[in-house]
Amino acid sequence: MIFSATQWAAIACVFGMSVGQVMFKVSAISLNQTGSIFNIQTFAIFASTLLIYLIISGGWVWVLRNAHLGEVFPFYSLAYALVPIASYYLFGERFTSGYFFGIILIMSGLILCAKS
């Protein structure tokens, strides 16, 4: 399965969006610890997260300029697997076996979409 440059860029954007989601969680944890968004550490994390989202959004607009939405949007479903995996390893969050079965179904659907 060989992807086009636009599809690879879409995958990169999804990875970036997933990193952004994890960083939003880190921002929330920092906010809980400091009690203020204006704390220098909390604000720096939050501002960095927004910057990542700004850059990734620009990349996503480039992807959409060069591909059909139906061609690249299925790759967004990768985030439904990447974010929980990251939260499992980084934050110790737990998920049920049913959740992982659902992820398998989503990934199977992505493979079907990518092949067509």
A tleap script that builds the chain and sets N, CA, C and O, in Angstrom:
source leaprc.protein.ff14SB
mol = sequence {
  NMET ILE PHE SER ALA THR GLN TRP ALA ALA
  ILE ALA CYS VAL PHE GLY MET SER VAL GLY
  GLN VAL MET PHE LYS VAL SER ALA ILE SER
  LEU ASN GLN THR GLY SER ILE PHE ASN ILE
  GLN THR PHE ALA ILE PHE ALA SER THR LEU
  LEU ILE TYR LEU ILE ILE SER GLY GLY TRP
  VAL TRP VAL LEU ARG ASN ALA HIE LEU GLY
  GLU VAL PHE PRO PHE TYR SER LEU ALA TYR
  ALA LEU VAL PRO ILE ALA SER TYR TYR LEU
  PHE GLY GLU ARG PHE THR SER GLY TYR PHE
  PHE GLY ILE ILE LEU ILE MET SER GLY LEU
  ILE LEU CYS ALA LYS CSER
}
set mol.1.N position { 0.848 -1.165 0.000 }
set mol.1.CA position { 0.000 0.000 0.000 }
set mol.1.C position { 0.901 1.236 0.000 }
set mol.1.O position { 1.508 1.576 1.015 }
set mol.2.N position { 0.975 1.893 -1.138 }
set mol.2.CA position { 1.810 3.084 -1.277 }
set mol.2.C position { 0.899 4.302 -1.259 }
set mol.2.O position { -0.084 4.372 -1.997 }
set mol.3.N position { 1.243 5.262 -0.403 }
set mol.3.CA position { 0.453 6.467 -0.283 }
set mol.3.C position { 1.067 7.582 -1.116 }
set mol.3.O position { 2.266 7.589 -1.398 }
set mol.4.N position { 0.217 8.520 -1.502 }
set mol.4.CA position { 0.695 9.710 -2.203 }
set mol.4.C position { 1.304 10.666 -1.183 }
set mol.4.O position { 1.150 10.489 0.026 }
set mol.5.N position { 1.997 11.684 -1.694 }
set mol.5.CA position { 2.598 12.690 -0.805 }
set mol.5.C position { 1.516 13.392 0.023 }
set mol.5.O position { 1.731 13.710 1.192 }
set mol.6.N position { 0.370 13.626 -0.586 }
set mol.6.CA position { -0.720 14.284 0.130 }
set mol.6.C position { -1.252 13.395 1.249 }
set mol.6.O position { -1.560 13.882 2.336 }
set mol.7.N position { -1.360 12.105 0.988 }
set mol.7.CA position { -1.820 11.187 2.026 }
set mol.7.C position { -0.810 11.105 3.169 }
set mol.7.O position { -1.201 11.052 4.335 }
set mol.8.N position { 0.476 11.093 2.849 }
set mol.8.CA position { 1.502 11.106 3.908 }
set mol.8.C position { 1.413 12.391 4.729 }
set mol.8.O position { 1.576 12.374 5.949 }
set mol.9.N position { 1.151 13.509 4.041 }
set mol.9.CA position { 0.999 14.778 4.758 }
set mol.9.C position { -0.228 14.729 5.666 }
set mol.9.O position { -0.196 15.260 6.777 }
set mol.10.N position { -1.309 14.097 5.205 }
set mol.10.CA position { -2.499 13.952 6.037 }
set mol.10.C position { -2.185 13.124 7.277 }
set mol.10.O position { -2.625 13.458 8.377 }
set mol.11.N position { -1.431 12.054 7.103 }
set mol.11.CA position { -1.033 11.211 8.235 }
set mol.11.C position { -0.175 12.024 9.207 }
set mol.11.O position { -0.354 11.923 10.421 }
set mol.12.N position { 0.748 12.822 8.686 }
set mol.12.CA position { 1.584 13.671 9.545 }
set mol.12.C position { 0.718 14.663 10.324 }
set mol.12.O position { 0.964 14.913 11.504 }
set mol.13.N position { -0.291 15.223 9.665 }
set mol.13.CA position { -1.195 16.155 10.351 }
set mol.13.C position { -1.955 15.452 11.471 }
set mol.13.O position { -2.154 16.023 12.543 }
set mol.14.N position { -2.372 14.235 11.228 }
set mol.14.CA position { -3.098 13.482 12.261 }
set mol.14.C position { -2.176 13.194 13.446 }
set mol.14.O position { -2.602 13.283 14.597 }
set mol.15.N position { -0.933 12.855 13.174 }
set mol.15.CA position { 0.027 12.670 14.271 }
set mol.15.C position { 0.197 13.971 15.043 }
set mol.15.O position { 0.236 13.965 16.274 }
set mol.16.N position { 0.298 15.084 14.327 }
set mol.16.CA position { 0.426 16.387 14.976 }
set mol.16.C position { -0.793 16.733 15.811 }
set mol.16.O position { -0.664 17.257 16.917 }
set mol.17.N position { -1.986 16.439 15.283 }
set mol.17.CA position { -3.211 16.687 16.034 }
set mol.17.C position { -3.258 15.817 17.290 }
set mol.17.O position { -3.727 16.255 18.341 }
set mol.18.N position { -2.775 14.599 17.171 }
set mol.18.CA position { -2.742 13.695 18.322 }
set mol.18.C position { -1.785 14.221 19.387 }
set mol.18.O position { -2.091 14.184 20.579 }
set mol.19.N position { -0.634 14.706 18.955 }
set mol.19.CA position { 0.307 15.322 19.897 }
set mol.19.C position { -0.348 16.519 20.571 }
set mol.19.O position { -0.191 16.726 21.775 }
set mol.20.N position { -1.082 17.301 19.794 }
set mol.20.CA position { -1.781 18.452 20.348 }
set mol.20.C position { -2.802 18.046 21.405 }
set mol.20.O position { -2.916 18.707 22.438 }
set mol.21.N position { -3.541 16.971 21.160 }
set mol.21.CA position { -4.511 16.496 22.147 }
set mol.21.C position { -3.828 16.084 23.445 }
set mol.21.O position { -4.310 16.388 24.536 }
set mol.22.N position { -2.695 15.385 23.317 }
set mol.22.CA position { -1.941 14.983 24.507 }
set mol.22.C position { -1.428 16.229 25.236 }
set mol.22.O position { -1.435 16.283 26.466 }
set mol.23.N position { -0.988 17.216 24.476 }
set mol.23.CA position { -0.496 18.442 25.109 }
set mol.23.C position { -1.621 19.227 25.787 }
set mol.23.O position { -1.389 19.890 26.798 }
set mol.24.N position { -2.839 19.156 25.237 }
set mol.24.CA position { -3.971 19.776 25.927 }
set mol.24.C position { -4.192 19.098 27.278 }
set mol.24.O position { -4.517 19.766 28.261 }
set mol.25.N position { -4.018 17.783 27.333 }
set mol.25.CA position { -4.146 17.068 28.607 }
set mol.25.C position { -3.042 17.508 29.570 }
set mol.25.O position { -3.296 17.718 30.756 }
set mol.26.N position { -1.817 17.647 29.058 }
set mol.26.CA position { -0.710 18.129 29.888 }
set mol.26.C position { -1.018 19.539 30.393 }
set mol.26.O position { -0.732 19.862 31.546 }
set mol.27.N position { -1.595 20.371 29.543 }
set mol.27.CA position { -1.997 21.726 29.957 }
set mol.27.C position { -3.025 21.664 31.080 }
set mol.27.O position { -2.937 22.415 32.051 }
set mol.28.N position { -3.990 20.776 30.945 }
set mol.28.CA position { -5.024 20.643 31.969 }
set mol.28.C position { -4.436 20.165 33.291 }
set mol.28.O position { -4.821 20.646 34.357 }
set mol.29.N position { -3.508 19.224 33.221 }
set mol.29.CA position { -2.844 18.740 34.437 }
set mol.29.C position { -2.079 19.882 35.094 }
set mol.29.O position { -2.138 20.062 36.311 }
set mol.30.N position { -1.364 20.647 34.285 }
set mol.30.CA position { -0.604 21.779 34.811 }
set mol.30.C position { -1.541 22.815 35.436 }
set mol.30.O position { -1.239 23.381 36.486 }
set mol.31.N position { -2.675 23.055 34.784 }
set mol.31.CA position { -3.649 24.003 35.325 }
set mol.31.C position { -4.189 23.514 36.670 }
set mol.31.O position { -4.370 24.306 37.595 }
set mol.32.N position { -4.442 22.214 36.775 }
set mol.32.CA position { -4.896 21.660 38.059 }
set mol.32.C position { -3.845 21.851 39.151 }
set mol.32.O position { -4.179 22.114 40.306 }
set mol.33.N position { -2.581 21.718 38.778 }
set mol.33.CA position { -1.506 21.832 39.763 }
set mol.33.C position { -1.237 23.277 40.173 }
set mol.33.O position { -0.979 23.558 41.344 }
set mol.34.N position { -1.297 24.188 39.212 }
set mol.34.CA position { -0.939 25.578 39.508 }
set mol.34.C position { -2.144 26.432 39.880 }
set mol.34.O position { -2.017 27.417 40.608 }
set mol.35.N position { -3.324 26.045 39.372 }
set mol.35.CA position { -4.534 26.795 39.687 }
set mol.35.C position { -4.746 28.036 38.846 }
set mol.35.O position { -5.726 28.752 39.050 }
set mol.36.N position { -3.847 28.314 37.897 }
set mol.36.CA position { -3.996 29.519 37.081 }
set mol.36.C position { -3.416 29.300 35.686 }
set mol.36.O position { -2.321 28.758 35.533 }
set mol.37.N position { -4.153 29.723 34.690 }
set mol.37.CA position { -3.659 29.667 33.310 }
set mol.37.C position { -2.509 30.645 33.112 }
set mol.37.O position { -1.720 30.509 32.177 }
set mol.38.N position { -2.422 31.636 34.007 }
set mol.38.CA position { -1.386 32.654 33.892 }
set mol.38.C position { -0.084 32.276 34.580 }
set mol.38.O position { 0.885 33.033 34.524 }
set mol.39.N position { -0.046 31.116 35.227 }
set mol.39.CA position { 1.218 30.594 35.736 }
set mol.39.C position { 2.134 30.382 34.539 }
set mol.39.O position { 1.684 29.884 33.507 }
set mol.40.N position { 3.394 30.743 34.652 }
set mol.40.CA position { 4.315 30.724 33.506 }
set mol.40.C position { 4.432 29.334 32.876 }
set mol.40.O position { 4.458 29.207 31.652 }
set mol.41.N position { 4.503 28.295 33.709 }
set mol.41.CA position { 4.623 26.932 33.183 }
set mol.41.C position { 3.345 26.519 32.446 }
set mol.41.O position { 3.403 26.005 31.329 }
set mol.42.N position { 2.214 26.744 33.074 }
set mol.42.CA position { 0.928 26.380 32.468 }
set mol.42.C position { 0.705 27.156 31.176 }
set mol.42.O position { 0.295 26.587 30.165 }
set mol.43.N position { 0.976 28.452 31.216 }
set mol.43.CA position { 0.775 29.275 30.026 }
set mol.43.C position { 1.704 28.839 28.890 }
set mol.43.O position { 1.288 28.807 27.732 }
set mol.44.N position { 2.951 28.505 29.210 }
set mol.44.CA position { 3.905 28.074 28.183 }
set mol.44.C position { 3.449 26.775 27.523 }
set mol.44.O position { 3.539 26.633 26.303 }
set mol.45.N position { 2.967 25.841 28.313 }
set mol.45.CA position { 2.487 24.573 27.755 }
set mol.45.C position { 1.266 24.822 26.874 }
set mol.45.O position { 1.177 24.306 25.761 }
set mol.46.N position { 0.334 25.614 27.382 }
set mol.46.CA position { -0.883 25.901 26.638 }
set mol.46.C position { -0.575 26.656 25.340 }
set mol.46.O position { -1.121 26.329 24.286 }
set mol.47.N position { 0.287 27.649 25.414 }
set mol.47.CA position { 0.657 28.420 24.217 }
set mol.47.C position { 1.366 27.530 23.199 }
set mol.47.O position { 1.137 27.661 21.997 }
set mol.48.N position { 2.217 26.632 23.667 }
set mol.48.CA position { 2.895 25.691 22.762 }
set mol.48.C position { 1.890 24.789 22.064 }
set mol.48.O position { 2.019 24.496 20.876 }
set mol.49.N position { 0.895 24.359 22.811 }
set mol.49.CA position { -0.152 23.516 22.238 }
set mol.49.C position { -0.904 24.266 21.148 }
set mol.49.O position { -1.152 23.722 20.072 }
set mol.50.N position { -1.265 25.507 21.425 }
set mol.50.CA position { -1.964 26.306 20.417 }
set mol.50.C position { -1.103 26.529 19.179 }
set mol.50.O position { -1.606 26.514 18.056 }
set mol.51.N position { 0.186 26.733 19.385 }
set mol.51.CA position { 1.103 26.916 18.248 }
set mol.51.C position { 1.165 25.658 17.392 }
set mol.51.O position { 1.140 25.733 16.164 }
set mol.52.N position { 1.244 24.507 18.041 }
set mol.52.CA position { 1.248 23.243 17.286 }
set mol.52.C position { -0.039 23.125 16.476 }
set mol.52.O position { -0.003 22.780 15.294 }
set mol.53.N position { -1.178 23.412 17.111 }
set mol.53.CA position { -2.441 23.332 16.389 }
set mol.53.C position { -2.496 24.325 15.231 }
set mol.53.O position { -3.067 24.013 14.186 }
set mol.54.N position { -1.924 25.496 15.391 }
set mol.54.CA position { -1.896 26.480 14.309 }
set mol.54.C position { -1.086 25.946 13.125 }
set mol.54.O position { -1.520 26.038 11.977 }
set mol.55.N position { 0.072 25.397 13.408 }
set mol.55.CA position { 0.929 24.855 12.352 }
set mol.55.C position { 0.260 23.667 11.665 }
set mol.55.O position { 0.251 23.576 10.437 }
set mol.56.N position { -0.297 22.762 12.461 }
set mol.56.CA position { -0.959 21.577 11.905 }
set mol.56.C position { -2.184 21.979 11.083 }
set mol.56.O position { -2.459 21.378 10.045 }
set mol.57.N position { -2.910 22.983 11.538 }
set mol.57.CA position { -4.070 23.451 10.767 }
set mol.57.C position { -3.644 23.988 9.411 }
set mol.57.O position { -4.325 23.767 8.410 }
set mol.58.N position { -2.524 24.690 9.374 }
set mol.58.CA position { -1.987 25.148 8.088 }
set mol.58.C position { -1.630 23.977 7.196 }
set mol.58.O position { -1.892 24.002 5.994 }
set mol.59.N position { -1.036 22.956 7.778 }
set mol.59.CA position { -0.712 21.745 7.012 }
set mol.59.C position { -1.961 21.061 6.496 }
set mol.59.O position { -1.993 20.586 5.361 }
set mol.60.N position { -2.996 21.008 7.332 }
set mol.60.CA position { -4.247 20.362 6.914 }
set mol.60.C position { -4.902 21.133 5.762 }
set mol.60.O position { -5.456 20.525 4.846 }
set mol.61.N position { -4.839 22.466 5.805 }
set mol.61.CA position { -5.366 23.272 4.696 }
set mol.61.C position { -4.587 22.958 3.416 }
set mol.61.O position { -5.181 22.858 2.343 }
set mol.62.N position { -3.260 22.802 3.520 }
set mol.62.CA position { -2.462 22.424 2.345 }
set mol.62.C position { -2.908 21.073 1.815 }
set mol.62.O position { -3.054 20.894 0.606 }
set mol.63.N position { -3.122 20.126 2.709 }
set mol.63.CA position { -3.586 18.795 2.295 }
set mol.63.C position { -4.910 18.917 1.547 }
set mol.63.O position { -5.087 18.320 0.486 }
set mol.64.N position { -5.845 19.699 2.109 }
set mol.64.CA position { -7.159 19.818 1.488 }
set mol.64.C position { -7.117 20.561 0.158 }
set mol.64.O position { -7.981 20.362 -0.696 }
set mol.65.N position { -6.119 21.413 -0.016 }
set mol.65.CA position { -5.958 22.090 -1.315 }
set mol.65.C position { -5.498 21.111 -2.384 }
set mol.65.O position { -5.722 21.333 -3.574 }
set mol.66.N position { -4.856 20.030 -1.962 }
set mol.66.CA position { -4.237 19.112 -2.921 }
set mol.66.C position { -4.889 17.741 -2.989 }
set mol.66.O position { -4.411 16.871 -3.717 }
set mol.67.N position { -5.966 17.530 -2.251 }
set mol.67.CA position { -6.620 16.218 -2.265 }
set mol.67.C position { -8.104 16.392 -1.997 }
set mol.67.O position { -8.543 17.420 -1.482 }
set mol.68.N position { -8.860 15.381 -2.353 }
set mol.68.CA position { -10.278 15.354 -2.020 }
set mol.68.C position { -10.420 15.027 -0.541 }
set mol.68.O position { -9.675 14.211 0.001 }
set mol.69.N position { -11.374 15.666 0.097 }
set mol.69.CA position { -11.607 15.431 1.519 }
set mol.69.C position { -11.890 13.955 1.786 }
set mol.69.O position { -11.405 13.397 2.771 }
set mol.70.N position { -12.667 13.330 0.918 }
set mol.70.CA position { -12.988 11.911 1.086 }
set mol.70.C position { -11.766 11.004 0.983 }
set mol.70.O position { -11.768 9.889 1.505 }
set mol.71.N position { -10.733 11.481 0.312 }
set mol.71.CA position { -9.502 10.696 0.155 }
set mol.71.C position { -8.639 10.744 1.412 }
set mol.71.O position { -8.016 9.744 1.769 }
set mol.72.N position { -8.594 11.873 2.077 }
set mol.72.CA position { -7.679 12.033 3.213 }
set mol.72.C position { -8.359 11.988 4.574 }
set mol.72.O position { -7.703 11.695 5.573 }
set mol.73.N position { -9.662 12.273 4.640 }
set mol.73.CA position { -10.316 12.325 5.944 }
set mol.73.C position { -10.318 10.992 6.682 }
set mol.73.O position { -10.236 10.996 7.910 }
set mol.74.N position { -10.406 9.852 5.999 }
set mol.74.CA position { -10.347 8.590 6.754 }
set mol.74.C position { -9.073 8.445 7.602 }
set mol.74.O position { -9.084 7.745 8.614 }
set mol.75.N position { -8.000 9.089 7.204 }
set mol.75.CA position { -6.767 9.009 7.993 }
set mol.75.C position { -6.936 9.657 9.366 }
set mol.75.O position { -6.201 9.349 10.304 }
set mol.76.N position { -7.916 10.561 9.469 }
set mol.76.CA position { -8.166 11.221 10.752 }
set mol.76.C position { -8.535 10.199 11.830 }
set mol.76.O position { -8.315 10.432 13.018 }
set mol.77.N position { -9.096 9.070 11.403 }
set mol.77.CA position { -9.489 8.047 12.379 }
set mol.77.C position { -8.290 7.472 13.125 }
set mol.77.O position { -8.454 6.853 14.175 }
set mol.78.N position { -7.092 7.670 12.595 }
set mol.78.CA position { -5.883 7.248 13.319 }
set mol.78.C position { -5.806 7.905 14.692 }
set mol.78.O position { -5.286 7.313 15.638 }
set mol.79.N position { -6.314 9.112 14.803 }
set mol.79.CA position { -6.265 9.828 16.079 }
set mol.79.C position { -7.043 9.083 17.159 }
set mol.79.O position { -6.700 9.165 18.338 }
set mol.80.N position { -8.098 8.348 16.758 }
set mol.80.CA position { -8.894 7.601 17.729 }
set mol.80.C position { -8.101 6.448 18.342 }
set mol.80.O position { -8.482 5.913 19.383 }
set mol.81.N position { -7.014 6.072 17.705 }
set mol.81.CA position { -6.129 5.051 18.276 }
set mol.81.C position { -4.902 5.686 18.917 }
set mol.81.O position { -4.478 5.267 19.994 }
set mol.82.N position { -4.326 6.696 18.262 }
set mol.82.CA position { -3.079 7.286 18.752 }
set mol.82.C position { -3.229 7.986 20.096 }
set mol.82.O position { -2.382 7.828 20.975 }
set mol.83.N position { -4.294 8.753 20.263 }
set mol.83.CA position { -4.471 9.514 21.504 }
set mol.83.C position { -4.679 8.588 22.708 }
set mol.83.O position { -4.029 8.783 23.735 }
set mol.84.N position { -5.558 7.593 22.615 }
set mol.84.CA position { -5.691 6.686 23.765 }
set mol.84.C position { -4.427 5.882 24.061 }
set mol.84.O position { -4.117 5.631 25.226 }
set mol.85.N position { -3.695 5.476 23.026 }
set mol.85.CA position { -2.439 4.758 23.260 }
set mol.85.C position { -1.470 5.659 24.017 }
set mol.85.O position { -0.831 5.228 24.977 }
set mol.86.N position { -1.364 6.905 23.580 }
set mol.86.CA position { -0.481 7.852 24.268 }
set mol.86.C position { -0.948 8.087 25.698 }
set mol.86.O position { -0.129 8.157 26.614 }
set mol.87.N position { -2.262 8.209 25.898 }
set mol.87.CA position { -2.765 8.459 27.254 }
set mol.87.C position { -2.551 7.246 28.156 }
set mol.87.O position { -2.376 7.394 29.365 }
set mol.88.N position { -2.564 6.066 27.582 }
set mol.88.CA position { -2.277 4.851 28.355 }
set mol.88.C position { -0.844 4.880 28.875 }
set mol.88.O position { -0.596 4.628 30.054 }
set mol.89.N position { 0.099 5.193 27.979 }
set mol.89.CA position { 1.516 5.175 28.360 }
set mol.89.C position { 1.947 6.413 29.144 }
set mol.89.O position { 2.777 6.309 30.047 }
set mol.90.N position { 1.405 7.567 28.818 }
set mol.90.CA position { 1.851 8.803 29.458 }
set mol.90.C position { 1.113 9.141 30.749 }
set mol.90.O position { 1.694 9.701 31.679 }
set mol.91.N position { -0.180 8.794 30.799 }
set mol.91.CA position { -0.985 9.210 31.942 }
set mol.91.C position { -1.548 8.045 32.748 }
set mol.91.O position { -2.227 8.247 33.754 }
set mol.92.N position { -1.260 6.824 32.299 }
set mol.92.CA position { -1.746 5.650 33.016 }
set mol.92.C position { -3.244 5.440 32.902 }
set mol.92.O position { -3.829 4.745 33.733 }
set mol.93.N position { -3.880 6.023 31.896 }
set mol.93.CA position { -5.318 5.841 31.715 }
set mol.93.C position { -5.585 4.421 31.221 }
set mol.93.O position { -4.784 3.859 30.474 }
set mol.94.N position { -6.689 3.855 31.631 }
set mol.94.CA position { -7.040 2.478 31.283 }
set mol.94.C position { -8.302 2.455 30.422 }
set mol.94.O position { -9.167 3.324 30.537 }
set mol.95.N position { -8.388 1.454 29.570 }
set mol.95.CA position { -9.524 1.290 28.669 }
set mol.95.C position { -9.991 -0.159 28.711 }
set mol.95.O position { -9.219 -1.061 29.035 }
set mol.96.N position { -11.242 -0.369 28.384 }
set mol.96.CA position { -11.798 -1.713 28.401 }
set mol.96.C position { -11.394 -2.465 27.139 }
set mol.96.O position { -10.939 -1.873 26.160 }
set mol.97.N position { -11.568 -3.778 27.184 }
set mol.97.CA position { -11.263 -4.584 25.999 }
set mol.97.C position { -12.209 -4.224 24.852 }
set mol.97.O position { -11.826 -4.307 23.686 }
set mol.98.N position { -13.444 -3.825 25.177 }
set mol.98.CA position { -14.377 -3.384 24.145 }
set mol.98.C position { -13.878 -2.163 23.399 }
set mol.98.O position { -14.105 -2.023 22.197 }
set mol.99.N position { -13.204 -1.285 24.109 }
set mol.99.CA position { -12.633 -0.091 23.480 }
set mol.99.C position { -11.579 -0.502 22.451 }
set mol.99.O position { -11.549 0.019 21.336 }
set mol.100.N position { -10.719 -1.442 22.841 }
set mol.100.CA position { -9.671 -1.880 21.920 }
set mol.100.C position { -10.252 -2.630 20.726 }
set mol.100.O position { -9.710 -2.547 19.625 }
set mol.101.N position { -11.341 -3.355 20.928 }
set mol.101.CA position { -12.020 -4.000 19.810 }
set mol.101.C position { -12.554 -2.942 18.854 }
set mol.101.O position { -12.468 -3.102 17.636 }
set mol.102.N position { -13.101 -1.869 19.398 }
set mol.102.CA position { -13.576 -0.767 18.566 }
set mol.102.C position { -12.447 -0.135 17.755 }
set mol.102.O position { -12.636 0.216 16.591 }
set mol.103.N position { -11.280 0.008 18.368 }
set mol.103.CA position { -10.111 0.556 17.660 }
set mol.103.C position { -9.719 -0.362 16.507 }
set mol.103.O position { -9.378 0.109 15.422 }
set mol.104.N position { -9.769 -1.655 16.740 }
set mol.104.CA position { -9.457 -2.619 15.676 }
set mol.104.C position { -10.436 -2.453 14.520 }
set mol.104.O position { -10.041 -2.500 13.355 }
set mol.105.N position { -11.707 -2.259 14.838 }
set mol.105.CA position { -12.694 -2.040 13.780 }
set mol.105.C position { -12.418 -0.748 13.011 }
set mol.105.O position { -12.516 -0.716 11.784 }
set mol.106.N position { -12.076 0.303 13.729 }
set mol.106.CA position { -11.759 1.572 13.070 }
set mol.106.C position { -10.553 1.417 12.153 }
set mol.106.O position { -10.574 1.892 11.018 }
set mol.107.N position { -9.511 0.760 12.631 }
set mol.107.CA position { -8.308 0.577 11.812 }
set mol.107.C position { -8.610 -0.307 10.597 }
set mol.107.O position { -8.063 -0.080 9.518 }
set mol.108.N position { -9.473 -1.309 10.764 }
set mol.108.CA position { -9.884 -2.142 9.635 }
set mol.108.C position { -10.616 -1.298 8.597 }
set mol.108.O position { -10.403 -1.454 7.395 }
set mol.109.N position { -11.470 -0.413 9.065 }
set mol.109.CA position { -12.176 0.481 8.152 }
set mol.109.C position { -11.212 1.414 7.426 }
set mol.109.O position { -11.386 1.693 6.239 }
set mol.110.N position { -10.205 1.890 8.132 }
set mol.110.CA position { -9.206 2.759 7.492 }
set mol.110.C position { -8.471 2.011 6.384 }
set mol.110.O position { -8.240 2.554 5.304 }
set mol.111.N position { -8.114 0.781 6.658 }
set mol.111.CA position { -7.418 -0.029 5.647 }
set mol.111.C position { -8.318 -0.229 4.430 }
set mol.111.O position { -7.856 -0.130 3.293 }
set mol.112.N position { -9.598 -0.510 4.662 }
set mol.112.CA position { -10.528 -0.672 3.554 }
set mol.112.C position { -10.657 0.613 2.741 }
set mol.112.O position { -10.675 0.575 1.511 }
set mol.113.N position { -10.746 1.748 3.429 }
set mol.113.CA position { -10.860 3.035 2.728 }
set mol.113.C position { -9.603 3.338 1.925 }
set mol.113.O position { -9.679 3.839 0.803 }
set mol.114.N position { -8.442 3.032 2.509 }
set mol.114.CA position { -7.174 3.342 1.844 }
set mol.114.C position { -6.978 2.481 0.602 }
set mol.114.O position { -6.367 2.925 -0.370 }
set mol.115.N position { -7.487 1.265 0.627 }
set mol.115.CA position { -7.333 0.363 -0.525 }
set mol.115.C position { -8.268 0.700 -1.665 }
set mol.115.O position { -8.011 0.316 -2.806 }
set mol.116.N position { -9.357 1.417 -1.379 }
set mol.116.CA position { -10.307 1.699 -2.442 }
set mol.116.C position { -10.010 2.980 -3.174 }
set mol.116.O position { -10.735 3.344 -4.100 }
savepdb mol mol.pdb
quit
